[in-house]
């Protein structure tokens, strides 16, 4: 059966259409001699690199390499030579998620399993082009690089420290600055308890939307130039999205404040701070990675910590200032 190869345009499509049935599935209590008979009866199985082993309930239990089957004693059971704890792709995975398995592990195929552990089939590395796997590897790396970490193997503790610590300093500085700001408003926080209660959610929402914007900006920077028109277009697009996200999130949290604390002004302050801070956070997520790129620093490494630190400081300052002005 010929399976169409994925392209960069369908990375978020489900992987199931690319999955093929395994030519033969072995059983835990099967002897090696019986396994040889089953493989000979299935012509396609003779060239399979791996054979997947099922338990009595048809769930994936292990895997055996073809070379191990050839040298095993014929009276041994399959479960005695199989490798348990198989790395398997979930059936709900997208093409991009499946590609990451091949990008991060040197295997020729992976089993695909349903939620109940039963075997859906397998997907081969031949299905994925080199470009798709490289794209998945870059995406995998960027998960770490957004936090100021290189996802490079064989790094010593010292090189890993040098890579990560400078960007952690921006988070430390941002945290200390937030603590100083909160200290300046200590009397307000003691008097208006509702402000203290909702500091975590205000910061969390701003941080989340800032990282979403940062991720999208990093993807744009890898494919587009730094033309002012493109930067302004990205800012305008993110600003409109941020307004919708901010107003929606603010409405939900404000209603919770109102229902829980019966505090109309407190609800207005919390909701207003959320709406404004999410707009600012989106703009930080576009501007800071772009500025870092202009300064010829790798934005994938530097942008994440800088955006988070700036978002926390500005959000907290605005939140407490608004609380002072209104309450």
Legacy VTK file of the C-alpha trace (Angstrom):
# vtk DataFile Version 3.0
C-alpha trace
ASCII
DATASET POLYDATA
POINTS 327 float
0.000 0.000 0.000
1.427 3.360 -1.073
1.092 6.186 1.433
1.256 9.817 0.322
4.141 11.655 1.932
3.345 14.662 4.133
4.455 18.153 3.191
4.990 21.381 5.105
1.414 22.391 4.283
-0.226 19.558 6.217
1.896 19.379 9.355
-1.165 19.726 11.571
-3.174 17.016 9.811
-3.761 13.760 11.748
-1.105 11.104 11.312
-3.580 8.200 11.088
-3.936 8.362 7.271
-0.173 7.717 7.072
-0.347 4.650 9.307
-0.156 1.245 7.624
-1.211 -2.088 9.163
1.657 -4.219 10.446
2.172 -7.321 8.281
2.222 -9.598 11.303
1.783 -9.070 15.048
3.445 -11.482 17.449
2.092 -12.682 20.785
3.793 -12.737 24.163
3.266 -16.481 24.728
4.203 -17.410 21.164
7.341 -19.498 20.659
10.116 -18.255 18.414
9.419 -21.200 16.091
5.772 -20.147 15.740
6.866 -16.561 15.168
9.109 -17.693 12.295
6.180 -19.541 10.728
3.935 -16.473 11.005
6.560 -14.217 9.438
7.180 -16.615 6.539
3.443 -16.668 5.835
3.404 -12.872 5.389
5.701 -11.829 2.512
5.748 -8.175 3.562
6.948 -9.149 7.035
10.277 -10.489 5.805
11.680 -6.978 5.344
10.174 -5.418 8.489
12.833 -3.950 10.831
10.704 -4.488 13.952
7.956 -6.855 15.033
5.444 -5.653 17.590
4.236 -7.946 20.344
0.678 -7.929 21.713
-0.657 -9.245 25.014
-3.798 -11.308 25.525
-5.951 -8.160 25.286
-4.365 -7.049 21.976
-2.471 -4.216 23.680
1.049 -3.346 22.644
3.416 -5.116 25.045
6.833 -4.992 23.399
8.945 -4.998 20.268
11.471 -7.421 18.781
14.075 -6.631 16.135
14.161 -9.011 13.194
17.823 -9.869 13.796
17.065 -10.980 17.364
14.358 -13.338 16.133
16.827 -15.031 13.804
19.333 -15.920 16.542
16.886 -16.740 19.361
16.291 -20.321 20.492
13.262 -21.810 18.758
11.704 -23.048 22.012
11.932 -19.638 23.707
8.838 -17.485 24.029
8.614 -14.129 22.321
8.143 -12.319 25.640
11.567 -13.572 26.750
13.410 -11.668 24.006
11.123 -8.692 23.403
11.899 -5.198 24.624
9.009 -3.936 26.816
8.010 -0.311 27.255
7.783 0.515 23.567
7.908 4.160 22.514
4.662 4.572 20.566
2.950 7.436 18.760
-0.605 8.118 20.002
-3.309 7.820 17.383
-4.416 11.424 17.984
-0.974 12.783 17.013
-0.492 15.192 14.133
2.052 14.808 11.338
4.326 17.304 13.108
4.188 15.400 16.413
4.928 12.128 14.639
7.842 13.783 12.818
9.356 14.789 16.153
9.593 11.112 17.116
11.790 10.454 14.094
13.712 13.695 14.617
14.679 12.853 18.205
15.098 9.051 18.039
17.120 6.942 15.603
14.428 4.406 14.717
13.159 3.282 11.324
9.511 2.942 12.377
7.173 3.596 15.282
4.008 1.803 16.335
0.832 3.865 16.574
-1.588 2.981 19.372
-5.147 3.867 20.289
-6.026 5.315 23.692
-6.719 1.814 25.054
-3.237 0.613 24.095
-4.313 -1.488 21.117
-2.163 -1.343 18.002
-3.434 0.847 15.161
-0.471 0.108 12.912
2.958 1.536 12.257
4.479 4.479 10.424
7.861 4.271 8.656
10.567 6.875 8.419
10.369 6.626 4.602
6.975 8.340 4.762
8.569 11.532 6.093
10.859 13.592 3.904
14.108 14.965 5.240
12.667 18.480 5.144
9.729 17.467 7.333
11.978 15.797 9.925
14.334 18.794 9.937
11.377 21.112 10.487
10.221 18.939 13.381
13.725 19.005 14.861
13.794 22.812 14.666
10.376 22.971 16.345
11.612 20.616 19.072
14.678 22.794 19.626
12.605 25.974 19.798
10.611 24.607 22.725
13.846 24.768 24.718
15.272 27.846 23.086
12.186 29.881 24.009
13.317 29.371 27.604
16.951 30.210 26.839
18.187 26.615 26.465
20.024 24.930 23.598
18.550 21.492 22.881
21.985 20.145 21.926
23.130 16.691 22.916
26.425 15.936 24.715
26.678 19.287 26.463
28.839 19.374 29.577
27.443 20.785 32.827
29.657 23.867 32.412
28.593 24.619 28.825
24.952 24.034 29.779
25.402 26.454 32.693
26.957 29.124 30.462
24.120 28.679 27.992
21.281 28.958 30.469
22.373 31.157 33.366
22.734 34.526 31.558
19.104 34.403 30.479
17.941 33.246 33.884
19.421 36.473 35.205
16.770 38.399 33.290
14.087 36.374 35.077
15.797 36.897 38.440
16.038 40.628 37.804
12.401 40.761 36.696
11.280 38.821 39.775
13.233 41.053 42.139
11.858 44.132 40.441
8.316 42.760 40.817
8.990 42.131 44.513
10.228 45.708 44.897
7.128 47.051 43.120
4.812 44.962 45.303
6.662 46.239 48.373
5.970 49.821 47.348
2.254 48.972 47.310
2.304 46.872 50.470
-0.226 48.994 52.349
-2.619 48.894 49.389
-2.385 45.089 49.147
-3.049 44.757 52.886
-6.121 46.971 52.673
-7.528 45.676 49.359
-7.250 41.914 49.730
-8.888 41.215 46.379
-5.874 42.687 44.581
-3.522 40.228 46.272
-5.742 37.252 45.502
-5.734 37.820 41.758
-2.093 38.768 41.161
-1.195 35.183 40.058
-3.928 34.956 37.414
-3.217 38.445 36.046
0.471 37.574 35.626
-0.233 34.071 34.293
-2.557 35.319 31.545
-0.107 38.011 30.481
2.796 35.528 30.428
0.819 32.976 28.428
-0.236 35.389 25.715
3.267 36.875 25.533
4.768 33.445 24.871
2.142 32.707 22.226
3.053 35.940 20.452
6.750 35.218 20.847
6.376 31.773 19.280
4.488 33.187 16.297
7.034 35.975 15.912
9.949 33.520 15.927
8.271 31.551 13.166
7.808 34.764 11.179
11.422 35.868 11.719
12.682 32.565 10.335
10.875 33.125 7.022
10.477 36.880 6.570
12.744 39.895 6.435
12.878 42.754 8.921
11.132 45.224 6.636
9.308 47.918 8.649
6.084 47.254 6.767
6.116 43.592 7.791
6.862 44.468 11.414
3.998 46.976 11.515
1.666 44.444 9.897
2.598 41.862 12.531
2.057 44.411 15.310
-1.345 45.385 13.955
-2.393 41.753 13.568
-1.295 40.827 17.093
-2.845 43.974 18.583
-6.270 43.093 17.178
-5.941 39.524 18.398
-4.766 40.757 21.804
-7.806 43.021 22.199
-10.133 40.069 21.584
-8.162 37.799 23.926
-7.886 40.495 26.602
-11.549 41.449 26.613
-12.698 37.822 26.680
-10.336 36.824 29.498
-11.087 40.014 31.441
-14.823 39.390 31.258
-14.498 35.835 32.577
-12.220 36.748 35.499
-14.181 39.906 36.359
-17.396 37.889 36.601
-15.642 35.458 38.955
-14.425 38.360 41.129
-17.895 39.839 41.195
-19.590 36.554 42.078
-17.008 35.552 44.676
-16.056 38.831 46.380
-19.129 40.976 45.605
-16.724 43.787 44.739
-17.700 45.758 41.626
-14.665 48.063 41.663
-12.342 45.181 42.352
-13.791 43.322 39.378
-13.242 46.375 37.195
-9.622 46.712 38.314
-8.796 43.036 37.802
-10.601 42.882 34.466
-9.127 46.135 33.228
-5.610 45.104 34.218
-6.000 41.763 32.437
-7.275 43.381 29.237
-4.547 46.030 29.115
-1.705 43.736 30.165
-2.599 41.112 27.554
-2.461 43.743 24.803
0.928 44.929 26.094
2.145 41.321 26.394
1.230 40.570 22.773
3.128 43.636 21.628
6.165 42.624 23.714
5.996 39.200 22.058
6.348 40.863 18.649
8.736 43.722 19.411
11.337 42.162 21.722
12.249 39.171 19.497
12.423 41.575 16.533
14.708 43.963 18.421
16.916 41.066 19.514
17.140 39.931 15.897
18.135 43.451 14.802
20.913 43.376 17.425
22.182 40.145 15.779
21.476 37.966 18.817
19.711 34.642 18.280
16.082 35.519 19.151
15.186 31.862 19.783
17.465 31.848 22.826
17.131 35.375 24.148
13.533 36.318 23.411
11.679 34.036 25.831
13.298 35.139 29.118
13.315 38.810 28.096
9.649 38.784 27.087
8.592 37.051 30.308
10.574 39.445 32.518
9.279 42.554 30.741
5.710 41.263 30.770
5.773 40.541 34.517
7.192 43.927 35.459
4.883 46.017 33.262
1.801 43.964 34.153
2.370 44.230 37.894
3.139 47.935 37.724
-0.022 48.665 35.756
-2.159 46.393 37.941
-1.115 48.041 41.186
-1.222 51.540 39.716
-4.757 50.940 38.477
-5.729 49.567 41.884
-4.370 52.682 43.582
-6.144 55.003 41.139
-9.533 53.307 41.315
-9.710 51.846 44.815
LINES 1 328
327 0 1 2 3 4 5 6 7 8 9 10 11 12 13 14 15 16 17 18 19 20 21 22 23 24 25 26 27 28 29 30 31 32 33 34 35 36 37 38 39 40 41 42 43 44 45 46 47 48 49 50 51 52 53 54 55 56 57 58 59 60 61 62 63 64 65 66 67 68 69 70 71 72 73 74 75 76 77 78 79 80 81 82 83 84 85 86 87 88 89 90 91 92 93 94 95 96 97 98 99 100 101 102 103 104 105 106 107 108 109 110 111 112 113 114 115 116 117 118 119 120 121 122 123 124 125 126 127 128 129 130 131 132 133 134 135 136 137 138 139 140 141 142 143 144 145 146 147 148 149 150 151 152 153 154 155 156 157 158 159 160 161 162 163 164 165 166 167 168 169 170 171 172 173 174 175 176 177 178 179 180 181 182 183 184 185 186 187 188 189 190 191 192 193 194 195 196 197 198 199 200 201 202 203 204 205 206 207 208 209 210 211 212 213 214 215 216 217 218 219 220 221 222 223 224 225 226 227 228 229 230 231 232 233 234 235 236 237 238 239 240 241 242 243 244 245 246 247 248 249 250 251 252 253 254 255 256 257 258 259 260 261 262 263 264 265 266 267 268 269 270 271 272 273 274 275 276 277 278 279 280 281 282 283 284 285 286 287 288 289 290 291 292 293 294 295 296 297 298 299 300 301 302 303 304 305 306 307 308 309 310 311 312 313 314 315 316 317 318 319 320 321 322 323 324 325 326
